[in-house]
């Protein structure tokens, strides 16, 4: 099978890291895989370029101005020339761009990826346009929408996306990468590099910095916890628009937390940093199925996560973590304090969480389900792959 993925830029983000793993898995299974992107300079660009030696067809097509849609014609010409069977957009607006290019090129199987649920798409004009652009183009011309959560499927159906085109393929991760333990020496080296006292507990958050991830709630929870326990560090890993990052740093300063919250920025080896955490927190007010949650649980961490997307299907409240309402820093702070007072529960939850991810959310399972999804429509996939 010959598959083409269209994505905007190859920066550090959950969708981009996931695509990297999917592409590598499909290449290992012998499929022809093409990745098209239109913004240079992403920090993951070199990772995708490294897969060229494994037969990845990586193609950059310059988009130019946002109002210039002529680059879609170039995409159509490329996928027609390379005889693609399946084109799959990754997030808006690439979903609609990919479907249009596929239609122009005569590609029969055209898929869209939906990675959010309860998305407040009305907050920004470009999000509003992209959401309805996907809706209009997808309902008319997409073969199917692939949501990464049941909640995402329900949400999009409620907004008029055709239910008979909505499918679910849950995310998966490379579990082995997160199971390996960090050495004591390496951990102390990292502690020293951040100016952290030896063996202080760390509560961490790892995600792209953008409004829907709600880092403000994380910082407010940190303030509440810090009032009763000053011997604790909070760590935010991820990057985003400089204005938003600066705003969060200023907010931390105003709350007197500058010496207790570390903004690390984007990191390449995310698996290493999960190993620094004692507790992982997800504060998003909208998600589908967050990769960072799967990664933290595979790393054996106790997790506290907001009740968004399919989080409550992964986190069994009180068993392998805690599920709390979104935008509620007091609830998050209460759970952090409880876990710090009961360190044996941190270990028990971490072990149970790891087993849940190992059993149900591996990248191999996801890739198999992706192939089955494509294969439901595409007779060129061999029977053993179906």
N, C-alpha and C positions, 0 to 999 in steps of 0.2 A: 504494500500500500504506500502511496505517495501523499504525505501530509504537509500542509503549509500552515504555519502559525503567524499571525500578524499582531504585533505589539508596538506600542509607541516608542518607549525607550527602555534600555537595559540597565536600569538603576537598581539599587538595593531596595527590595520590597518583597512582600510575601508572594505576590503573583509572579514576579520575575524569578525568584529563587525556585518556586514550584515549577515554572516552565522549564528551567534549566534541568531539573531532575527528570521531568517528563521526557524531554528531548533525549537526554542521555539513555534513559530506559528504552525508548522506542528505537534508537540507533542500535542498541545492544540486541534487540529482537530482529534486526535486519530490515527495518522499514526505512524508506527514503524520507528524510525530514528536512524541511526548509523553514527557516525563521526569517521573517521580514520585519524590519524596524525602520523608523523614519526620524529619530532624534539621536544624534551621536553624543558620545561623552558619558554614557552611563557607566557606573562603577563595575557593573557585571559584564560589560562588553567584552573584556578580555577572556572571561570565563567561557562565553559562547564561542569566541574565536578559537579557543583551545579545542573545541569539539569539531572544528573543521577537519582535524586529523583523523577523526572518527567518522568522517563522511557527512557531517552536517553541512547543508547548503545555507550559509548565512548571507543575507542580502540586505544592504542598506539602500533605501530609496528616499531621497530628500523630499520632505513635504513642503518646505518653504513656509509661506504665511499660512496662518490657520484658515483663512478664507479661500486658500487655493486647494481645490479638490482634484486638480488635474493629475496629481500623483497617483490617484486611484487607477487611472488608465495605465500607468506604468506597472502597477501591481498586477493588473489584469493581464497585460502583455507577458509579464514574467511567469505567472502561474500557468498561463496557456502554453508558453514555450517549454516549460519544464514538466508539462503533462501531469499536473497535480490532480489527485482523486478527491481529496478533502481539504477544505480551507476552514480554519478555526480562528476567529478573532478572540483576543484576550482583553476583555473589559472595554467599556465604551471610551472613545468612539470607534475603536478598532473593530468592534463587533459589526457595526453597520458598514464600515469601510470594507471589511473583508467579504461580507455578503454581496455588496455591490460589485466589487472586483470579481468575485466568483461568478456572479451572474453574467457580467460582461465577457468573461473568459469561457463561459459555457461549462463551468465546474458544477457538477450535479449536487454535490454534498457540501452544504454551507452551514457552519455551526457558529453559535454565539456562546460566550462564557459569561455567566452571571455569578458574581462573587460577593454579593451583599444581600442583606435582608433588612427591611424597615429603613431603607435608605432615604434620608431627608434630602432628596434631589432638588427640592425647591429653594434651597438656601443660596445656591450659586446659579447664575444664569447659564453658564456653560454646562453645569451638571443637568439642569432642567432640559436644555436643548438635547444633550447627548441621550438622556433617558428616553425622551419621546422619539428621538431619531432611531434609536435601537428598536423601540416598540413598533414604530411604523414600518421600518424596513424589515424587521424580523418577522412580523406577522405575515407580511406579504411574500417574502422571498427566502427566509432562512429554512433550512431543513429541520433544525431543532435548536432549542436553547439548552445549554448544559449548566445547571445550577450546582453549586457545591454544598448546598444544604437544603433540607426539606423546608425550613422557614423561608429561604430565598425563593423556592419554587412557589410557595403559597403567597408570598408577598407580591411577586411579579404577576401571578395569575390574578390577584385582586386589583392590579392596575391595568388589566386588559391584555397582558401577554397571553397568547393562545395556550390554554392548558394542555391541549393534545400535542403541543410542541415542547413542553417543559419536561426535562429529564433531570435526574440527580446523580452526580458522581462525586462522592466525598473526596476531599483532599487526602493525600498520603505523604509520608516523609520517609527519608532514609534513616531508619531507626538506629542502625548500628553506629552511625556518626555521633549520636547523642548519648549512647549508652556508655561509651568509653569514659572512665574516670580521669580527672585531672590529677597530676601528681601534687603532693604537698608543696614541693619546692616551687612549681609553676604557679600555684595559687598564691603563695607568699610573695612571689615576684610581682604578680599582678596587683596584689594588695598594696605593695610598696609603691608601685608606679602611680597609683591613684591616691596615695597618702592615707590609706585606711589602716587603722590599728589592727594588729593580728587577731584573727578569729572574731571580729565583730560580725553580728548577723547582718545580712544584706537582703533587702526586699527589692526586687527588680522588675522592670518592665522593658520589653523589647518589641518595638514596633516602629513603623514609619510615623513621624510626627506630623499629624494632620488633625483637624478638628474632630472627626468622628472617633478617633482613638481616645479622646478625652483625657489627655495628660493632666489637665487642671484638676480633675477629680483625684488622680493619683497623688498630686502634690498636696491637695487638701487633706487627704487621708494621712499622708506623711506628717503633716502638721499636728493632727490629732494624736497620732501615735507618739510623736516626739515629745509632747508635753509630759507624758508619763514614762518615757524611756528614751533618754538622750543617747544611750549606747547602742545605736542602730543606724545603719546607713541605707540610703535609698539610691538606686541607680536607674537612669533612663538611657537606654541604648537605642539608637536610631537617629535619623536625620530628617529634615524637612525644610520648608521655606524659612529663610533666615529670620524674617519678621516674626514668625510664630515661635521659633526656637528662642529668640531674644525675649519675646513676651513671657514665655514660661520661665526663663532664667530670672527675669525681673520679678515675677510673681514669687518665686522661691526666695529671692532676696528680701522682698517685702515681708514675708512670713518668718524671716530669721532662719531660713533653712539652707543658706548658701554653703555651709560647711557640712551639710548632712545629705544633700542631694547631688549626685555626680551626673553630669550630662556627658556621656561618652561619645556621642555621635555615631556615625555609621561604622560598622565593623565587618570585616570579611568572614572571619571565623566565628559565626554566631554560636556554634556548639560550645566553644570554649567559654563564652561569657555566661551561658546558662549555668555552667558549673560553679560560678561564683555565688549564685543566688542560693539563699535558704528558702525563700518564698517567691513565687512568681505571681504577678498581678496583671490581669487584663481588665481595663476600664472602659472599653469601647461602648458606645451607645448604639452602634449598628455594626454587624458583621454577618458573614455567611457561616463559614467554618474556618476560624483563624489558624493559620499554620503555626504561629508562635505558641499557641496553647498546646498543640500537638507536640511541638518540639520541647517545650518546658516539661511536659508530662513524660515524654520519652527520656528526658534527662534525669528523671526521678525526683522532680521538685513538687512540693505541695503547691497547689494553685488556688487562687481566689479569682473568680471570673464573673463578669456581668452576664445576666441572663439575656443573651442576644443570639440570634441565629440558631445554630444547632449546639450551642455550648452545653445545654442541659442534657443532651444525648451523650456527651463525652464525659463531662464532670458529673459524677453521682454525688449529690450534695451530702457532705459529711462523711463520705466513704473515701473518695480519691481526691477530694478538694472541696471547695465551697462555691456555691452559686449565689450571687447577690444582685439586687436590682441595679440597673444603670443609674449613673449620676447620684450616687449615695455614698459619699466619702465616709460617713460615720459607720455604716455597715462594713465597709472594707477595713477601716481602722479596727473595728471590734474583732474581726476575724484574724487580722495580722497579730493583734495583741494576744488573742487566744492561742494561736500557734506558737508564738514566742514563749509563752508561759508553759506550753506543753510540747517540748521539742521532740519527744518520742512519737507524737502524732504526725509531725512533719515527715519523719522517715516512713511511717506506715502508709500515709497518703501517697508519698512519692513512689513507693514500691507498687502500690495498687494501680496508680495512674500509668506507670510504665507498662504494666502487663496489659492494661486496656488498649493502649496505643499499639503495642506489639501485636495484639490479636486482631485488631480491626482497621488500623490506619497506616499501613505500610505503603510506600511508594509503588511497590510491585502490585499490590491489590488495586491501587488507583489506576495504574497503567493498564492492567488487565480489563478493568471496567471501562476505561476509555476505548480500548480496542473493541470490546463487545458493543459499545454504544455506536461507534463508527460502523462496525460490522453489521449491525441491525439493518442499516440502510445500504451498505456497500458490499456487493457480492464479490468484490475482488479480494476480500480478506479470506484467508484460508480457514477451513473448517475448524482446525485445532485452535485457532485464535478466537473463534466465536465461542 
